[in-house]
Amino acid sequence: MREVAFIKQNKEKWLEFELAIFGKAKKNPDELANLYIQMMNDLSYAQTYYPKSKTVIYLNHLASQIYQKIYKTKRAEKNRFLEFFKTEVPLLVYDYRRYLLYAFTLFFVTVAIGVVSARYDQDFVRLILGDAYVNMTLDNIKKGNPVAVYASGSNWGSFVGITMNNLYVGARCYIWGLFAGIGTLYISLQNCIMLGAFQYFFYEQNVFWKSVRGIWIHGSMEIFAIVIETAAGFILGASILFPKTFSRANSFKIGFKNSFKIFLSTFPFTISAGFLEGFITRYSIDMPNWLSSFIILFTLGVISFYYLVYPSIVHKKTQQL
């Protein structure tokens, strides 16, 4: 069957699916499950005969939305909070995985820009970080602890203050996606160029490994979460710019709802990063290398698995239902 004929044959049914997704047509869980099975059949057919078509993208999106709606309305569901992180967010991340690719590409490119700029412009680090901070860090390096700034203040005070600041940075990164994604791009550029220059500064002072042991104990989750929040901001911006087959209003509604869920999913990691920075990072200079390395690799592994590996696992399980 030609693709045009396939679309014409199933168009009315897909419109019914959209009405069910947006709540304009009331469906009980059994009816939604039946819709999901039909949608998966259509998606499988389209993937087989029109693998590179936009129809596949459209159907995959509808299937994902129906599946999430089933989980929302299931009578047997006992723990909505657990289901949110266990199933709903991973499916959304899988559905929008290309935006994660964009965010990570931007991250590595802009960090590299910060490194190169700091290397070839002696004043760049002071321009980005400020004279006061650079002078304080140089003084700490002379005293043998380049990351002594993390030891200032009380444990709880640092934890609360740092966590609130990181949540604020992440919120700005996401919400500024309302400006067609350009705002998110701007915030990401600021953060990543600063990170690249900051890390190169320690390399230039011959304390790179000491800085890594301190900064990345909390930075693995903190920075990774910011990348995910950047992806969420891009999703929000794209819903405005590229409505596809939906009206712009419905596209924005879907984009905001889905991107906001992905944004919310970063909170546990951001809070964990704040806890590590307030309670653990301050002791990094006294830790054995194996312990600081383990913390860094473990935290990076946990958040990497959740956003980069686990979504594919959940998606495969849904395909088998």
Secondary structure, 3 states (H helix, E strand, C coil): CCHHHHHHHHHHHHHHHHHHHCCCCCCCHHHHHHHHHHHHHHHHHHHHHCCCCHHHHHHHHHHHHHHHHHHHHCCCCCCHHHHHHHHHHHHHHHHCHHHHHHHHHHHHHHHHHHHHHHHHCCCHHHHHHCHHHHHHHHHHHHCCCCCHHHHCCCHHHHHHHHHHHHHHHHHHHHHHHHCCCHHHHHHHHHHHHHHHHHHHHHHHCCCHHHHHHHHHHHHHHHHHHHHHHHHHHHHHHHHHHCCCCCCHHHHHHHHHHHHHHHHHHCHHHHHHHHHHHHHCHHHHHHCCHHHHHHHHHHHHHHHHHHHHHHHHHHHHHHHCC
